[in-house]
């Protein structure tokens, strides 16, 4: 049986399974929860002495994690992405980042994956927030397998790490041989006409779908999984700019301050080419639906992305 048959296709689940497996190997691993635990991944039952239930108090939750880290432990904070980066932003900035505390934060319900949860729980600003805070490594896995690998990579990394995770099941992108190296993007498809740089669950899969649509019009798209938002793989971005002359960024996040902004800054400095950002426009997401439907409702479904790219190429970039 392969990874997905065993573990499923939900990054929220596989990120927790990875923590439990890490805890079996390393007694420094702690889980700090905020009333968001999964009964099917019973960290609290197996390691009650290394499990902290902070309740609905995210600022306290991050403070507890800092205390654990300062005593040589490796705490994983499990909470909503929106609450970790908004409600507890001061603790994230001053307690964790300023002190370079070895805390790993997993933000669930990232992007629009909360579906019907509404704008309070959708997290379309978290990449911008965490990228702006000095010293935080920011990871945005493409699927359940990559989320699993990201947790192991975060545990090995010395310093604060923020990992985005989806609430919903999302398509598998990688096989179980795919490497995961912080700061090194993965090229999933070659093409010379345009590059789609995508990040996150569903978005990388949608980038491949957009590339399929472009192929029907004779357009060859390179697709890159940019699973690390900070540090960004500048080399992969500049190679794409030089080779294809047009870049589209694709993210489940506001187009303000996320992947598109990061890529545009690299391109502007190193090899100026047009950058088309696809994501949530500058608005709150008050319309709700299932995850994949919401992406289309906010007009960055794969077909919409492909059509905009096609029109841009036909217009001569």
C-alpha positions as CSV (number, residue, x, y, z in Angstrom):
1,X,0.0,0.0,0.0
2,X,1.2,3.5,-0.8
3,X,1.3,6.5,1.5
4,X,-2.1,7.8,0.5
5,X,-3.8,4.4,1.0
6,X,-2.3,4.3,4.5
7,X,-2.5,7.9,5.7
8,X,-5.2,9.5,3.4
9,X,-5.2,12.8,1.5
10,X,-5.8,15.3,4.3
11,X,-2.9,17.4,5.4
12,X,-4.6,18.2,8.7
13,X,-4.4,14.4,9.5
14,X,-1.0,13.6,8.1
15,X,0.6,16.6,9.9
16,X,-0.6,15.2,13.2
17,X,0.5,11.7,12.3
18,X,4.0,13.0,11.7
19,X,4.0,14.6,15.1
20,X,3.0,11.4,16.8
21,X,5.7,9.4,14.9
22,X,8.3,12.0,15.8
23,X,7.2,11.8,19.5
24,X,7.9,8.1,19.4
25,X,11.5,8.7,18.4
26,X,12.2,11.9,20.3
27,X,11.2,12.7,23.8
28,X,11.6,16.4,23.2
29,X,8.5,16.5,21.0
30,X,5.4,18.1,22.6
31,X,2.0,18.8,21.2
32,X,0.3,22.1,22.3
33,X,-3.4,22.2,21.4
34,X,-6.2,24.7,21.5
35,X,-9.3,22.5,21.5
36,X,-8.6,21.3,18.0
37,X,-7.4,17.8,18.5
38,X,-8.2,14.8,16.3
39,X,-9.4,11.7,18.1
40,X,-8.1,9.4,15.4
41,X,-4.5,10.7,16.1
42,X,-4.4,10.3,19.9
43,X,-1.2,12.1,20.9
44,X,-2.8,12.8,24.2
45,X,-3.5,9.2,24.9
46,X,0.0,7.9,23.9
47,X,2.0,10.8,25.4
48,X,-0.2,12.5,28.1
49,X,2.9,13.9,29.8
50,X,3.9,15.7,26.5
51,X,0.5,17.0,25.6
52,X,-0.8,20.4,26.6
53,X,-4.4,21.4,26.1
54,X,-4.5,25.2,26.3
55,X,-8.1,25.6,25.4
56,X,-9.4,28.5,23.2
57,X,-6.5,30.8,24.2
58,X,-4.0,31.1,21.3
59,X,-1.8,33.7,22.9
60,X,-1.4,31.5,26.0
61,X,-0.8,28.5,23.7
62,X,2.1,30.2,22.0
63,X,3.5,31.4,25.3
64,X,3.4,27.8,26.7
65,X,5.2,26.6,23.6
66,X,8.0,29.2,24.1
67,X,8.5,28.0,27.7
68,X,8.8,24.4,26.5
69,X,11.2,25.4,23.8
70,X,13.4,27.4,26.2
71,X,13.8,24.2,28.2
72,X,15.2,22.3,25.2
73,X,12.0,20.8,24.0
74,X,10.5,20.9,20.4
75,X,6.9,21.9,20.8
76,X,4.4,21.7,17.9
77,X,1.5,24.2,18.2
78,X,-1.7,23.0,16.6
79,X,-4.2,25.7,15.9
80,X,-6.2,27.6,13.3
81,X,-4.0,29.5,10.8
82,X,-6.0,32.7,11.2
83,X,-5.8,32.6,15.0
84,X,-2.1,31.8,15.2
85,X,-1.2,34.7,12.9
86,X,-3.8,37.2,13.9
87,X,-5.1,36.7,17.5
88,X,-1.6,35.7,18.7
89,X,0.5,37.8,16.4
90,X,2.2,39.6,19.2
91,X,3.3,36.4,20.8
92,X,4.4,35.1,17.4
93,X,6.4,38.1,16.8
94,X,8.0,38.9,20.2
95,X,8.0,35.7,22.2
96,X,8.8,33.3,19.4
97,X,10.5,35.1,16.5
98,X,12.4,37.7,18.5
99,X,13.8,35.0,20.8
100,X,14.3,32.5,18.0
101,X,12.4,30.0,20.1
102,X,12.4,26.5,18.5
103,X,8.7,26.4,18.2
104,X,6.8,24.8,15.2
105,X,3.4,26.2,14.4
106,X,0.9,24.3,12.2
107,X,-1.9,26.5,11.0
108,X,-5.0,24.6,10.0
109,X,-7.9,25.8,7.9
110,X,-5.3,27.7,5.8
111,X,-6.6,29.8,2.9
112,X,-10.2,29.0,2.0
113,X,-10.0,25.4,3.0
114,X,-12.4,26.0,5.9
115,X,-15.2,26.1,3.3
116,X,-18.4,27.0,5.2
117,X,-16.5,28.3,8.3
118,X,-16.6,31.9,7.0
119,X,-14.3,34.8,7.0
120,X,-13.4,34.5,10.7
121,X,-11.7,31.1,10.1
122,X,-10.5,31.6,6.5
123,X,-6.8,32.5,6.5
124,X,-5.8,34.6,3.5
125,X,-3.3,36.8,5.3
126,X,-1.1,34.4,7.2
127,X,1.7,34.1,4.6
128,X,2.0,37.9,4.5
129,X,2.1,38.1,8.3
130,X,4.7,35.3,8.8
131,X,6.9,36.4,5.9
132,X,7.1,39.9,7.4
133,X,8.3,38.7,10.8
134,X,12.1,38.2,10.9
135,X,13.4,34.7,11.5
136,X,10.4,32.6,10.7
137,X,10.6,29.8,8.1
138,X,7.3,29.5,6.2
139,X,6.2,26.3,4.6
140,X,3.1,25.6,2.5
141,X,2.9,22.0,1.5
142,X,1.2,20.9,-1.7
143,X,-0.6,17.8,-0.4
144,X,-0.9,15.4,2.5
145,X,2.4,13.7,1.8
146,X,4.3,16.9,1.6
147,X,2.7,18.1,4.8
148,X,3.9,14.9,6.5
149,X,7.4,15.5,5.2
150,X,7.3,19.2,6.2
151,X,6.7,18.3,9.8
152,X,9.8,16.1,9.9
153,X,11.8,18.9,8.1
154,X,10.5,21.5,10.6
155,X,11.5,19.3,13.6
156,X,15.1,19.1,12.2
157,X,15.3,22.8,11.6
158,X,16.6,25.0,14.4
159,X,14.3,27.9,14.9
160,X,10.6,29.0,14.4
161,X,8.7,27.3,11.6
162,X,5.2,28.0,10.4
163,X,3.4,25.3,8.3
164,X,0.1,25.8,6.5
165,X,-2.3,22.9,6.5
166,X,-5.7,22.4,4.8
167,X,-8.9,21.4,6.6
168,X,-10.2,19.5,3.6
169,X,-9.0,16.5,1.7
170,X,-7.0,17.6,-1.4
171,X,-5.6,15.9,-4.4
172,X,-2.3,14.0,-4.2
173,X,0.5,15.7,-6.1
174,X,3.6,13.8,-5.1
175,X,4.6,10.2,-4.9
176,X,6.4,9.0,-1.8
177,X,9.8,9.4,-3.4
178,X,9.5,13.1,-3.6
179,X,12.2,14.9,-1.6
180,X,11.3,17.8,0.8
181,X,14.1,20.2,1.4
182,X,13.4,23.6,3.0
183,X,14.0,26.4,0.6
184,X,14.2,24.2,-2.5
185,X,11.3,24.3,-4.9
186,X,10.2,21.2,-6.9
187,X,9.7,21.3,-10.7
188,X,6.7,19.2,-11.5
189,X,6.4,19.8,-15.2
190,X,8.6,21.3,-17.9
191,X,7.5,23.9,-20.4
192,X,8.9,26.9,-22.3
193,X,6.0,29.3,-22.8
194,X,5.1,30.2,-19.2
195,X,5.8,29.2,-15.7
196,X,3.1,28.6,-13.0
197,X,4.6,28.8,-9.6
198,X,2.1,27.5,-7.1
199,X,2.0,26.9,-3.4
200,X,-0.2,24.9,-1.0
201,X,-2.8,22.2,-0.9
202,X,-5.2,22.2,-3.9
203,X,-3.4,25.1,-5.5
204,X,-0.4,23.0,-6.8
205,X,-2.9,20.4,-8.1
206,X,-4.9,23.2,-9.7
207,X,-1.7,24.5,-11.3
208,X,-1.2,21.1,-13.0
209,X,-4.8,21.2,-14.2
210,X,-4.3,24.7,-15.6
211,X,-1.2,23.4,-17.4
212,X,-3.3,20.6,-18.9
213,X,-5.8,23.2,-20.1
214,X,-3.0,25.3,-21.6
215,X,-1.6,22.3,-23.4
216,X,-4.9,21.9,-25.3
217,X,-4.1,25.3,-26.8
218,X,-0.6,24.3,-27.6
219,X,0.9,26.2,-24.7
220,X,3.6,24.5,-22.7
221,X,3.7,25.5,-19.0
222,X,6.4,24.8,-16.5
223,X,4.8,24.0,-13.1
224,X,6.8,24.6,-9.9
225,X,5.7,23.6,-6.4
226,X,7.0,26.4,-4.2
227,X,6.5,24.7,-0.8
228,X,8.8,27.1,1.0
229,X,7.7,30.7,1.1
230,X,10.5,31.8,3.2
231,X,13.3,31.3,2.4
232,X,12.1,31.5,-1.2
233,X,14.0,29.5,-3.9
234,X,15.2,32.6,-5.8
235,X,17.2,30.4,-8.2
236,X,14.1,28.5,-9.4
237,X,12.3,31.8,-9.9
238,X,15.1,33.4,-11.9
239,X,15.6,30.4,-14.0
240,X,11.8,30.4,-14.8
241,X,11.9,34.0,-15.7
242,X,14.9,33.6,-18.0
243,X,13.6,30.4,-19.6
244,X,9.9,31.3,-20.1
245,X,9.6,35.0,-20.0
246,X,6.2,35.0,-18.2
247,X,5.4,33.8,-14.7
248,X,2.0,33.2,-13.1
249,X,1.8,32.7,-9.3
250,X,-1.0,30.6,-7.8
251,X,-1.9,30.7,-4.1
252,X,-4.8,30.2,-1.8
253,X,-4.1,33.5,-0.1
254,X,-4.5,37.2,-0.7
255,X,-2.6,38.5,-3.7
256,X,-1.3,41.2,-1.4
257,X,1.8,40.1,0.5
258,X,1.9,36.4,-0.4
259,X,3.6,34.2,-3.0
260,X,3.0,36.7,-5.9
261,X,4.6,39.5,-4.0
262,X,7.6,37.4,-3.0
263,X,8.1,36.2,-6.6
264,X,7.6,39.7,-8.1
265,X,10.3,41.1,-5.8
266,X,12.8,38.5,-6.9
267,X,12.0,38.9,-10.6
268,X,12.1,42.7,-10.4
269,X,15.6,42.6,-8.8
270,X,17.1,39.8,-10.9
271,X,15.4,39.3,-14.2
272,X,12.4,41.5,-14.9
273,X,9.5,39.7,-16.7
274,X,5.7,40.0,-16.3
275,X,4.2,38.3,-13.2
276,X,0.5,37.4,-13.1
277,X,-0.7,36.9,-9.5
278,X,-3.7,34.5,-9.0
279,X,-5.3,34.3,-5.6
280,X,-7.9,36.1,-3.5
281,X,-8.3,39.7,-4.4
282,X,-8.2,42.4,-1.8
283,X,-11.4,41.4,0.0
284,X,-12.8,39.4,2.8
285,X,-14.2,36.0,1.8
286,X,-17.8,36.2,3.0
287,X,-19.2,33.9,0.3
288,X,-18.9,30.3,1.5
289,X,-19.0,26.9,-0.2
290,X,-17.0,23.7,-0.4
291,X,-13.3,24.4,-0.8
292,X,-12.8,23.7,-4.5
293,X,-16.0,25.6,-5.2
294,X,-14.8,28.7,-3.2
295,X,-11.7,28.9,-5.3
296,X,-13.8,29.1,-8.4
297,X,-16.3,31.5,-6.8
298,X,-13.4,33.9,-6.2
299,X,-12.3,33.5,-9.8
300,X,-9.0,31.7,-9.5
301,X,-10.0,28.2,-10.5
302,X,-7.7,26.4,-12.9
303,X,-9.7,27.1,-16.0
304,X,-9.8,30.8,-15.2
305,X,-6.1,30.9,-14.6
306,X,-5.4,29.1,-17.9
307,X,-7.6,31.5,-19.9
308,X,-5.9,34.6,-18.4
309,X,-2.5,33.2,-19.3
310,X,-3.6,32.3,-22.8
311,X,-5.0,35.8,-23.4
312,X,-1.8,37.3,-22.1
313,X,0.4,35.2,-24.4
314,X,-1.8,36.0,-27.4
315,X,-1.4,39.7,-26.6
316,X,2.3,39.3,-26.7
317,X,2.9,39.1,-22.9
